[in-house]
Amino acid sequence: MARQTGKRFRRRALERALRFMAKTVLLRYRPLVVGVTGSVGKSSTKEAIALVLSSSMRVRKSEGNFNNEIGVPLTILGADSGGSSFLRWLLVGFRFLRLVLFPTKYPQALVLEMGVDRPGDMSYLLEFVPVKIGAVTRIAESHLAYFGSIANIAKEKGRMISSLPEDGFAILNADDPRAFRMAEKTKAVVLSYGFSAHASVRADNILFQESDGNLGSSFKLNYDGKTIPVRLPHVIARHHISDALAGAAVGIALGMNLVEIASALERLEPLPGRLRFLHGRNGMGILDDTYNSSPASVRAALETIQEVPSRRKVVILGDMLELGADSETEHRALAADVAASGAELVILAGKRMRLLGEELLSSGFSRGNVMLFPDPDSISNALDGVLREGDLVLVKGSRGMRMEKVTEVILRNPSEAKELLCCQSPDWRNRSFTPPAEWDN
């Protein structure tokens, strides 16, 4: 007990120190701060915004999972985490002193992913991060176990939009009613984005196409009566196009023209584990979406595989975690979406996904087309002889389900896993799969 208390005390002390350092640096250099929040799509939206802005200014963006009370200050300082090393944290302190005492070419813009896992997280970040442009992606069931309702999640994330100054900009997803309603809570200028007719920055004429063995997309970008074609040669998901629109909206807010924005977005690539097209063995295509999972992101992935033509579609899903009391309902509710995706073979891993399997069988799927496994390792060992040449395979699951291990065994060249897949640090790769704690409930 005393050990845990000491650990909590040290973490709080570290958070206070980092908050002070970050606030001081922001006051010293006064960069434009763009905050990105939402339940899904934050990282991809952050990448799109940073890509657009970097064409005309010095930009720093959140890297990896630097989106919380420790990661956000570290991004502001431009420092790596000290981990468990006192010496490395001391070096973070020296970096802070150098930034304050010796003027440097600091980024003109910071694009910060603002993660919210529990009530109070956003309020904490806003105490020291002066967001000028706030972007909201989609509000969904992520971390529902800690908030109790989606309305509470929206309220917490909406604090960023409420805090914006009058000369700021609120970049809101017009296709998500909860995000779009945040326009009522801000003094800032509102720019909405999406596929809806009422979106300020809108995409239409969306096409998915294959080029040189890779899958990509294109669309028409519409704003204020102007239209311009945009090519995204590495993007195949409709929701990633939405993320690109958020990046375009931020560029428009800062006075960039549509040609500049379209040119910048051509370089957009999904991050590892975020619905990325990869080449699998025996001519298979892989939609690797293994970074995390929620009901909204699973449905988005299933919509994507539905739109991509292929010989046979295979869906491999691991449990969605942290859904609290709604877990059983949410897993069972995916049955209609799986059926609509055109999947001919469904492979499921985990205690909760077994419920989806039951629902699929009761709704008409044949037993031979639904395979149930206790964990990702069991799937990895059973895929030989199951997958066929030319299959299009979607792999997805919550972080704790380690579904990237499944993707690795079907890659055309597994030796490329460290470059292509998420969560490839030596520590994580060497760690065995551990059943999630919530399985005991």
Secondary structure, 3 states (H helix, E strand, C coil): CHHHHHHHHHHHHHHHHHHHHHHHHHHHHCCEEEEEECCECHHHHHHHHHHHHCCCCCEEECCCCCCCCCHHHHHHHCCCCCCCCHHHHHHHHHHHHHHHHCCCCCCCEEEEECCCCCCCHHHHHHCCCCCCEEEECECCCCCHHHHCCHHHHHHHHHHHHHCCCCCCEEEEECCCHHHHHHHHHCCCEEEEEECCCCCCEEEEEEEEEEECCEEEEEEEEEECCEEEEEEECCCCCHHHHHHHHHHHHHHHHCCCCHHHHHHHHCCCCCCCCCCEEEEEHHHCEEEEECCCCCHHHHHHHHHHHHHCCCCEEEEEEECCCCCHHHHHHHHHHCHHHHHHCCCCEEEEECCCHHHHHHHHHHCCCCHHHEEEECCHHHHHCCCCCCCCCCEEEEEECCHHHCCHHHHHHHECCHHHHHHHCCCCCHHHHHCCCCCCHHHHC
